[in-house]
Amino acid sequence: MLAQQIPSEISLGWVYLPPFMITVLLGYLAAYGLTRLLNAIGLSRYFWRPEIGFLAFWVMLTSLIGLFFLPP
C-alpha cells in the first residue's frame, strides 16, 4: 500500500528524475550544512581528514533521509 504512494519518477519540466536522486541531493545539502556548522563550532579539527568526514556524513544522511522519507 505504501509502495504505491511513492512516485517512480519525479517530473521537473521535461526531465524525469528518480526519487533517489532527490534523496542524494538532500543528503548532500544536509551534509554541507552539518560540516559548515562543525567548522563554525570548531569540532572539525578533531577529524583526521575533513573530506572523508564530509563524505561519511553525506552517505549517512542520504541513507537516513532515504530510510525515513522513501521507505523500501
MISELO-604333 format. One record per atom (N, C-alpha, C): x, y, z. Coordinates in pm, whole numbers, padded with zeros to 5 digits, always signed. Each point is the difference from the previous one (the first is absolute). Layout:
% residues N
XYZ...
***
This chain:
% residues 72
+00081-00119+00000-00081+00119+00000+00087+00127+00000+00098+00002+00089+00085+00118+00008+00089+00012-00123+00041-00113-00056+00086+00004-00119-00072+00062-00119-00131-00006-00003-00074+00060-00109-00003+00152+00011+00022+00055+00119-00001+00144+00020+00132+00064-00040+00109-00078-00005+00130+00054-00036+00006+00011-00152+00029+00118-00052+00005+00014-00146+00121-00072-00058-00016-00058-00117+00113-00067-00063+00091+00101-00068-00055+00114-00039+00079+00107-00060-00057+00135+00042+00087+00098+00010-00042+00135+00034+00027+00086-00123-00101+00072-00044+00012+00079-00121+00035+00144+00035+00109+00048-00059+00040+00141+00011+00004+00056-00142-00114+00045-00046-00009+00047-00137+00007-00117-00096+00104-00003-00084+00017-00108-00097+00093-00108+00052+00050+00016+00121+00098-00094+00054-00067-00087+00106+00017-00132-00013-00052-00093+00099+00116-00049+00086-00015+00014+00131+00105-00038+00094-00050-00111+00091+00089-00094+00034-00039-00101+00097-00004+00062+00140-00085-00050+00089-00007+00058+00135+00132-00009+00076+00081-00101-00031+00127-00013+00070+00094+00116-00033-00010+00055-00119+00086+00113-00036-00034+00123+00084-00128+00020+00026-00041+00109+00088+00050-00027+00143-00003-00126+00041+00049-00037+00133+00149+00028+00011+00076-00032-00104+00144+00026+00002+00027+00150+00006-00076+00078-00073+00016+00146+00003-00031+00055+00139-00108-00047+00061-00033+00045+00136+00105-00044+00101+00054-00120-00018+00107-00047+00088+00125+00084-00014+00032+00040-00124+00115+00088-00023-00018+00135+00069-00118+00058-00016-00025+00130+00062+00003-00009+00152-00054-00108+00055+00003-00018+00145+00143-00021+00050+00080-00077-00073+00139-00023+00038+00081+00129-00010-00028+00079-00103+00069+00129-00014-00033+00091+00118-00127+00007+00036-00040+00082+00115+00061-00048+00129+00005-00133+00018+00058-00055+00122+00149+00027+00008+00072-00015-00110+00143+00029+00004+00029+00148+00019-00084+00086-00056+00016+00144+00025-00020+00031+00148-00100-00064+00060-00025+00018+00143+00118-00050+00083+00053-00117-00035+00115-00054+00073+00123+00088-00017+00018+00059-00118+00110+00093-00020-00017+00127+00082-00122+00049+00009-00025+00123+00077+00021-00023+00149-00040-00115+00048+00016-00031+00142+00146-00034+00032+00070-00058-00097+00139-00037+00021+00020-00148+00025-00103-00080-00020+00012-00144+00024+00063-00073-00117+00014+00064-00113+00059-00068-00115+00151-00021+00017+00061+00065+00096+00143-00019+00020+00032-00138+00056-00101-00072+00049+00020-00135+00053-00005-00107-00109-00033+00038-00123-00002-00094-00111+00140-00011-00059+00041-00122-00029+00129-00019-00063-00001+00057-00141-00103-00033-00077-00020+00052-00134-00142+00054-00011-00018+00132-00001-00136+00056-00008-00075-00041-00126+00071-00027-00110-00067-00041-00123-00066-00136+00017+00068-00091+00068-00058-00131+00025-00116+00011+00098+00011+00092+00095-00111+00024+00091-00122+00052-00073+00020+00091-00096-00111+00051-00079-00064-00112-00081+00080-00085-00061-00052-00112-00077-00079-00096+00089+00052-00025+00120-00071-00088+00093-00133+00061+00044-00002+00130+00026-00125+00066+00035-00098-00004-00116+00050+00017-00121-00086-00002-00118-00066-00136-00017+00077-00105+00013-00056-00136-00013-00098-00028+00113+00036+00037+00122-00085-00026+00115-00132+00077-00009+00007+00127-00035-00123+00080-00007-00087-00038-00119+00062-00038-00111-00077-00048-00114-00073-00128+00036+00067-00089+00070-00063-00125+00043-00116+00026+00095+00020+00090+00095-00107+00030+00096-00119+00067-00067+00025+00093-00089-00110+00066-00073-00073-00101-00085+00074-00086-00070-00065-00102-00081-00078-00100+00083+00049-00032+00118-00069-00095+00086-00130+00056+00055+00002+00127+00039-00118+00056+00064-00102+00060-00099+00047+00051-00114-00093+00066-00092-00033-00085-00123+00087-00094-00034-00028-00092-00111+00021-00143+00049-00089-00050+00082+00020-00135+00055-00010-00106-00110+00074-00110+00018-00002-00106-00102-00133-00071-00010
***
